[in-house]
Amino acid sequence: MAGAPLAEARRGVTSRAVDDYLRHLTVERGLARNSIASYRRDLGLYECWLDERGIDGPERVTEADLPGFVRFLGAEREPRLAVSSIARVLSAVRGLHRFLAEEGRTPTDPAKGLRPPKLPMRLPKAIPVEQVTAILEAARTGDEATALRDVALLELLYATGARVSEVTALNVDDLVDDEVVRLFGKGGKQRIVPVGSYARRAIDAYLVRSRPMLSARGSATPALFLGVRGRRMSRQAVWQVLQDAAERAGVAASVSPHTLRHSFATHLLAGGADVRVVQELLGHSSVATTQIYTLVTADTLREMYTAAHPRAR
């Protein structure tokens, strides 16, 4: 029934098929734990929808059934999903049916022609260099142990363009030497990224003067960034560190660790970096993803031209 919460799907044929597909993604494709958890949530939604309609196995799904699932996600479900979330769920559903067809578990792939809704063009939200600098300076206040850690953490995020999950997963040994860090991206894909002088000095100060104090508060761990109890920092803790520093810096814009990643890429391209170099630094599998940032810098150039050229308007 439209708008009603979906009942918990019974463990049946579809559940076992989902389990097998997730095992395939883990073992064969090496997807990270967070990605598998996301796939499980999305496919759980699909499984419940099939169950509500009495479709008791993926082999019974037809091409005519799937538009109804799309309508459910975007119009009938409460709360309705955003277009980007619908596209993500449908990607998981297509992957499941493709896997089952290739394995011979279903006679056909009913999702082969399923197309996600068109995503609106959303430009990455970067902040100016001056605001990044203000945030990094504001992180220096407070208790010495945490302040040194916070500065090193935020400097590294901005210096490398790393995802927050990549930084929280870092171990001390991932600091390959004074100039590069080893990051593990989506699917466990490894990349080596240079670390600038500001971040290097901040990390050195943290390792010498702060991390030993934090480490003494908990059990031994190889984690690079530690919380106040001596344990590996969580993504939520990193987010809070950045929010606090931005507030102290008087930065009104909404910022997150991903804002620093966007700013890293935008500032590099604005400074003349080659888009394929930025692609490697960010760990993007496709250069098309990185090229979105060139639109940001083009917009900035147009604004500056319009404001400065006497015959632009």
C-alpha positions in Angstrom: 0.0 0.0 0.0 1.4 3.4 -1.0 2.9 5.4 1.9 2.8 2.5 4.3 6.0 1.2 5.9 7.2 -2.0 4.2 7.1 -5.2 6.3 10.3 -7.0 7.0 10.9 -9.3 4.1 11.0 -13.0 4.9 14.2 -14.9 4.3 13.5 -16.6 1.0 14.9 -17.1 -2.5 15.5 -13.4 -3.0 17.3 -13.0 0.3 19.7 -15.9 -0.6 20.2 -14.3 -4.1 21.1 -11.0 -2.5 23.5 -12.7 0.0 25.2 -14.4 -2.9 25.5 -11.2 -4.9 27.0 -9.3 -1.9 29.5 -12.2 -1.4 30.4 -11.8 -5.1 31.0 -8.0 -4.6 33.1 -8.7 -1.6 35.3 -11.5 -2.9 35.4 -11.0 -6.6 35.3 -7.2 -6.8 36.8 -6.3 -3.4 34.2 -3.7 -2.4 34.8 -2.1 1.0 32.6 -2.8 4.0 30.8 0.5 3.8 29.9 -0.1 0.1 28.6 -3.6 0.9 26.5 -2.2 3.7 25.0 0.4 1.3 24.2 -2.3 -1.3 22.6 -4.4 1.4 20.3 -1.5 2.5 19.3 -0.7 -1.1 18.6 -4.3 -2.0 16.7 -4.8 1.2 14.3 -2.1 0.1 13.9 -3.9 -3.2 13.4 -7.2 -1.5 10.7 -5.8 0.7 8.9 -4.3 -2.3 8.9 -7.6 -4.1 7.7 -9.4 -1.0 4.8 -7.0 -0.6 3.7 -7.8 -4.1 4.0 -11.5 -3.8 6.9 -11.8 -6.1 8.7 -14.6 -4.2 12.0 -14.9 -6.2 14.1 -12.9 -8.6 13.3 -15.4 -11.4 9.7 -14.2 -11.2 10.5 -10.6 -11.8 9.6 -9.3 -15.2 10.6 -6.2 -17.2 7.1 -4.9 -16.7 7.4 -5.0 -12.9 10.4 -2.7 -12.5 8.8 0.6 -13.6 6.5 0.1 -10.6 9.5 0.0 -8.3 10.8 3.2 -9.8 7.4 4.9 -9.2 7.4 3.5 -5.6 10.8 5.0 -4.8 10.0 8.5 -6.3 6.3 9.0 -5.6 4.7 6.4 -3.3 7.3 5.7 -0.7 7.4 7.9 2.5 9.8 9.6 2.6 10.3 9.8 -1.1 13.8 9.3 -2.3 15.9 12.0 -4.1 16.8 11.4 -7.7 20.4 10.6 -6.8 19.2 8.0 -4.2 16.9 6.4 -6.7 19.7 6.2 -9.2 21.9 4.5 -6.6 19.2 1.9 -5.6 18.5 1.1 -9.3 22.2 0.6 -9.9 22.2 -2.1 -7.1 19.1 -3.7 -8.6 20.6 -3.8 -12.1 23.8 -5.3 -10.7 21.9 -8.0 -8.8 19.9 -9.1 -11.9 22.9 -9.0 -14.2 24.8 -11.2 -11.7 21.9 -13.7 -11.5 21.6 -13.9 -15.3 25.3 -14.4 -15.8 25.3 -17.1 -13.2 22.4 -18.9 -14.9 20.2 -18.5 -11.9 17.6 -16.6 -13.9 16.7 -17.2 -17.6 16.8 -13.5 -18.5 17.9 -10.1 -17.0 14.7 -8.1 -16.5 16.6 -5.0 -15.4 18.8 -4.9 -18.6 16.7 -2.0 -20.0 16.1 -0.2 -16.7 17.3 3.4 -16.9 17.8 5.6 -13.8 16.2 9.0 -13.7 18.5 11.7 -15.1 20.6 13.3 -12.4 20.7 17.1 -12.3 24.1 18.7 -12.8 25.4 19.6 -9.4 28.7 21.3 -9.1 31.0 20.5 -6.2 30.9 23.0 -3.4 34.4 24.4 -2.8 35.3 27.2 -0.5 37.9 29.9 -1.2 41.6 29.4 -0.1 41.2 32.2 2.4 38.4 30.3 4.2 40.4 27.1 4.2 43.3 28.9 5.7 41.1 30.5 8.4 39.7 27.0 9.3 43.2 25.5 9.6 44.3 28.4 11.8 41.2 28.1 14.0 42.0 24.4 14.6 45.1 25.4 16.6 43.1 26.5 19.7 42.3 24.4 22.7 44.1 21.6 24.5 47.5 21.0 23.0 47.1 17.3 22.4 43.9 17.6 20.5 44.8 20.9 18.8 48.0 19.4 17.3 46.0 16.4 16.2 43.2 18.6 14.7 45.6 20.7 12.7 47.4 17.6 11.4 44.1 16.0 10.5 42.7 19.0 8.6 46.0 19.9 6.9 46.2 16.3 5.6 42.6 16.3 4.4 43.2 19.5 2.4 46.8 18.6 1.3 45.7 15.3 -0.2 42.1 15.6 -1.1 41.5 12.4 0.7 38.0 11.1 1.6 37.2 11.1 5.3 37.0 7.3 5.3 40.5 7.1 3.8 42.0 9.4 6.5 40.3 7.6 9.4 41.6 4.3 8.0 45.2 5.5 7.9 47.8 3.8 10.0 51.1 5.3 11.1 52.9 3.0 8.6 50.9 4.5 5.7 53.1 7.6 6.0 55.5 6.1 3.5 58.1 8.8 4.0 58.2 12.6 4.8 56.6 13.5 1.4 53.9 10.9 0.5 51.1 9.0 2.1 49.5 5.8 1.0 45.7 6.0 0.8 43.2 3.1 0.3 40.2 4.3 -1.7 37.0 2.6 -2.9 37.3 -1.1 -3.4 40.6 -1.1 -1.5 42.3 0.6 -4.5 45.7 2.0 -3.3 47.2 5.3 -4.4 50.3 7.3 -3.3 49.6 11.0 -2.8 52.2 13.8 -2.1 51.9 15.7 1.2 52.7 19.4 1.2 55.1 21.1 3.6 52.4 22.6 5.8 50.8 19.2 6.4 54.2 17.5 6.9 55.1 19.9 9.6 51.7 19.5 11.3 51.9 15.7 11.2 55.4 15.7 12.6 54.4 17.9 15.5 51.4 15.6 16.1 53.4 12.4 16.0 56.1 13.7 18.4 54.1 15.8 20.9 50.5 14.7 20.8 49.9 11.1 19.6 52.0 9.5 22.4 49.8 11.3 25.0 46.6 10.2 23.2 47.9 6.6 22.7 48.6 6.3 26.4 44.9 6.7 27.1 43.9 3.5 25.3 45.1 0.2 24.1 47.8 -0.1 21.4 46.6 0.7 17.9 48.4 1.4 14.7 45.8 4.1 13.8 47.3 7.4 12.8 44.6 9.7 14.2 43.4 8.9 17.7 40.5 10.2 19.7 40.7 11.5 23.3 40.3 7.9 24.6 43.2 6.6 22.5 41.1 4.9 19.9 41.0 5.3 16.1 38.9 8.4 15.2 35.6 7.9 13.6 34.3 9.7 10.6 31.8 11.5 12.8 34.6 12.7 15.1 36.5 14.2 12.1 33.3 15.9 10.9 32.9 17.5 14.4 36.5 18.7 14.4 36.0 20.4 11.1 32.6 21.9 12.2 34.1 23.3 15.4 37.1 24.9 13.5 34.8 26.4 10.9 32.6 27.9 13.5 35.6 29.4 15.3 36.9 30.8 12.0 33.6 32.4 11.3 33.0 30.5 8.1 29.3 30.7 7.4 29.2 28.2 4.6 28.3 24.6 5.4 31.5 22.6 5.4 32.2 18.9 5.7 35.4 16.8 5.1 34.2 16.4 1.5 34.2 20.2 1.2 38.0 20.1 1.7 38.3 17.4 -1.0 36.3 19.6 -3.4 38.4 22.6 -2.5 41.6 20.6 -3.0 40.6 19.7 -6.5 39.2 23.1 -7.4 42.2 25.0 -6.2 44.6 22.6 -8.0 42.8 23.1 -11.3 42.6 26.9 -10.8 46.3 26.9 -10.2 47.0 25.1 -13.6 47.2 21.5 -12.6 46.4 18.9 -15.4 43.0 17.3 -15.0 44.4 13.8 -15.3 46.9 14.5 -12.5 44.0 15.6 -10.3 42.2 12.5 -11.3 45.0 10.3 -10.0 45.3 12.3 -6.8 41.6 12.0 -6.1 41.5 8.3 -7.0 38.7 8.8 -9.6 38.3 5.8 -11.9 37.0 8.1 -14.7 38.4 11.4 -15.8 34.8 12.5 -16.5 34.2 12.7 -12.8 37.2 14.9 -12.3 36.2 17.2 -15.2 33.2 18.4 -13.2 35.7 20.5 -11.2 36.7 22.3 -14.4 33.2 23.7 -14.6 33.6 25.2 -11.2 36.8 27.0 -12.2 35.2 28.1 -15.5 32.3 29.6 -13.6 34.8 31.5 -11.4 36.6 32.8 -14.5 33.4 34.0 -16.1 32.4 35.8 -12.9 35.8 37.6 -12.7 35.6 38.5 -16.4 32.1 39.9 -16.1 33.1 41.9 -13.0 36.4 43.2 -14.4 36.1 43.7 -18.2 34.8 47.1 -19.3 32.8 45.6 -22.1 31.6 42.4 -20.6 28.1 43.6 -19.7 
